[in-house]
Amino acid sequence: MILAGLLVSRGGAMAYGIAIEEAGEVELYRFGRSKQIFRGPKPDLRDPYISFIGGSEMFGKFVLAPFPQLVGRSVGQTCVNLGTPGAGPGFFLKDPVILETCSRSATCIVQVMAAEPLSNRMYSVFPRRNMRLRKVSNVLKSLYPQLDFSQFRFVSAMIRALKSEDTEAYKVVMAEQRSAWLARMLELLEDIETTTILLWIKPRGYSDFDQVVTQEMVGVLSGHVDRVLNVEINISEKTASNLSGLRKDTEWMKREAHAKIAKAISRELQVVSI
């Protein structure tokens, strides 16, 4: 199956949230039941391939060649980048076409995605636009009676306000986020029927309070995948201080970061294939 694609210039790519300083054109294509926009080059799924699912870091809006594309060049195999800006695990559970594509791949790289863009008992997000806030529960309103939740359209803005307003109350929110995330990630891994590598991209310098996903949570998932790969990316102190809420702005994911991640994944794939 060859997917329909489109080629856009850097200026045109800005409409899809891509802000690349490098010269060149960006190839995008629509795929899956939701017809979501993904980064190219468009793959030919008739040949053996490696699939990648994840969030903003994997989509790579600040680079011409995201790390799945670099891995493809390194290992000489088709790599399908299904990374989606702002996606949580719930996004992929809603699309059986994407899940089937992952299951048919030789190996699937599953990113440890953010816990915030995921519906839980505190708030819900839109299934195709996980960054968009859909509804806030009465439980969350009772935790923050002083806040007017009608002002929030995006989860990231709400999360920043919750943390700033009452850190103790936010710990209750965080506990629910963690519970929902773990359940959905386990469900996602169960639905992918192939060799899986769990990829955790960790920005070094990020505050423990802002890091909803913990080592313990990833440890729970480790028993449901074939391999776990941790890659730490150094970020400046100034950048770290701005990574509040949903790390929506992944500007720290520049060429050097993608190259480091691609190198680590390429090595891991060699171990899996032995």
N, C-alpha and C positions, 0 to 999 in steps of 0.2 A: 504494500500500500504506500503510495507516494502522496504526501500531504500537500495541499495547496498552500502556497506561500506568497509573501510580498516582500519587496525590497524597498527600503526607505532610506533617505538621507539622514544625517545627524539631526537636521532641523525638523524633519518629519517625525523622527523617532521621539522627539520631545513630547509629542502627544501621548506616547505610551509610558511616560515617566523616565525615559532614558536621557541621561545627560553625560555624554561622552566627550572627553577632550581630544581623544585620538582621531586622526583622519580616517575616513572610510565609511562604508555603508553598513547599515544594520539590517539583517534579514529576520523577519518575523513571520509567524504562521498561526493560523487558528486550528484548534484541535479539541477533541473531546465533546461530550454532550453539551457542555456549557459554551463551546466555541471560544474558549479563552485564548488570548494572545500569548504565544510563547516565543522564546528566542530561537532563531535558526542557527545554522542552516537547516532547512527542512530535511528530515530524515526519510530514508527509504526503509520501511519496516519489513521488507521482504528478506533482508539480510540480517544476520545475527547482530544484536545491538545491546548496549548498556543503557539503562534508563536512570534518570535522576529526578527525584521529586523533592521540593523544598520551597523556601520562601524567597525574600528579597535578595539575600546574599547569593543564592544560586542563579537567580534571574540575571543579576549583574548589570544594573542600569548605569553604572559608572565606567564600564569597560567595553571595548569592542569585541573581545573574546572572553566570555565567562569561563570559569574553570571546567565545566563539562566539555566545552569545545576544545580546551587545551588537553584534557585527558584523551579525547578522541585522537588528536594528533600524536600524542605520546604512545598510545597502545595500538594505534592503527585499526581502530574499530569504531563503528558508528555509535555516537553518544546522543541520546535524546534528552534535551534539557526541558523538563516540565516544571522548572522553578517558576513560582508566581509571586509577584510583589505582595507582601503583607499576608501571605497565606498561612493559615494554621492547618493542622491535620484534618479538620472538618471539611476543608475545601475539597480534598481529594476523595474523601469518603462519599461525597455527593456525586462523583463522576465515575460510573462503572467503566466507561471507555478508557479512561486513564488508568484505572486499576488493572484492567485486562492488558493494557499495553505494558505496564510494569511487570505483570506476571509472565508475559511472553518473552521478556528480556533475559539475557544470559545472567545478568546481575543487576540488581536495583540498588542505587545509592539513595538512602532515605535521610534527609537532613533532620536534625533535631530542631524543629521549628519553634517559634515563639508560642507561649501559652496565652498571651493576651488576646489575639484575634481568633477567639474560639468561644462559642456560646456555652454558657454555664448557668448556674442558678442565680447568679448576680445580674447578668446581662446577656443579651443575645446579639449576634452579628448577622449580616446578610450572607447567605450561603455562597454567593459568587464574588462578593466584595467583603472579605473578612475584616478589612480595616474600618468598614462603615458600621456604626452603632445602630442597631435596629430597635432594641427595647431595653429598658432598665426595670429590674424587678422591684417589688415593694420592699424586699429585704435590704437591697442596697440603698434604697431611699431612706429606710429607717436608720441605717448606719450613718448616713450623711444627710440629716434633715436640713442642714444649713445650705446645701447645694441645690442649684436649679439645673437639673439634668437636661432640660430642653435646650440648653446652650451647646450641647455636645453633639457633633455629627460624626466624629471619628473616635475610635476607641483610644487611640494614643493620647488625644487631648484630655479625655476623661481620666485616664490613668494618671497622667501628670497632676491633675487637679486633686485626685483622691490621695495621692502620696503627700502632696503639699498640705492638704487640709487636715489630715489626721492619720499619722503613721500607724497608730495602734489599730484603728478601724481597717486600714488597708491590709493588715496582716490577716484579717478574716477573709477579705476579698482574695488575697493571694492563696490562701489555703484552698478555696473553692476553685481557683484557676488551676492549681496544681492537680487537684483531684480530677477535674474534667479533662485536662491535658493528658494525664496518664491513661485514662480510660480510652480516649480517642486514639492516642498513639498505639496502644496495644491492639485496638481494633484494626487500625490501618496496617500494622505489621502482619496481623493474622490474614488480612485480605490479599497480601502480596505473596504469591506462590512461586517464589524463585529464591535464589541466593541473595541475601540482603546484607548490606553494609550500612551501619548507622553512623552518620557523619555529624559530629558536634563541632561547629565552628565557634570558638570561644574568644571574644575580644579581651585580651589581657589588659587589665586596668579598669574593668567594669566593676562597679560596686556590688557587693554581695546582696544588698537590699534590693537592688534593681534586677537581679538575676533570679527570675521566677523558677526556671528549670535548674534543678540541682544535680550534683553528682549522684546522689542517692536515687533520684528518679531515673536517670540514665542507666544506673545499675539495674534497676528493675527491668528495663527494656532489653538489656544485654542478653538475657536468657531467651529472647524471642528473635534474635538476629544471628547471622553467622559470624560477623565481625563488628567491632566498634572502633571507630577511628576518631580520635580527638586532635584537632588542629587549632593551636592558639595563634592569634594574630595580635601583634603589638600595635597599640594605638596610643596617641598622645594624650597627656593629661587633660588638655583642653577638649579634645574630642570626647574622651570618656565622660567628662562632666555634662556633655550635651546628650548623652545616650540615655535619656529618661523615657519611661513608658515603653513604647513599642520599638525602639531602634529603627523607626521607619526610615530615617535618613541613614543609609548604610554607606555613606561616603568614604568611610575607612576601608571599604572593600575595593581598593584600587588594584592596578595591574600586579603589584608585588604580592598582595594577599591572594589573588586568584592563582598566580603562579605557584605559590607555596602549597595551596590546597590541592592543585592539580598534581603536583609532584608526589604528595602524600597519598593521594588516591591511586595514582598509577602504580606506586609501590605495593599498595594493598591489593590491587587487582592481580598483581603477579603472584602474591601469596595465595590468593583464593584459587587461582587457576592451576596451582601445583598439585 
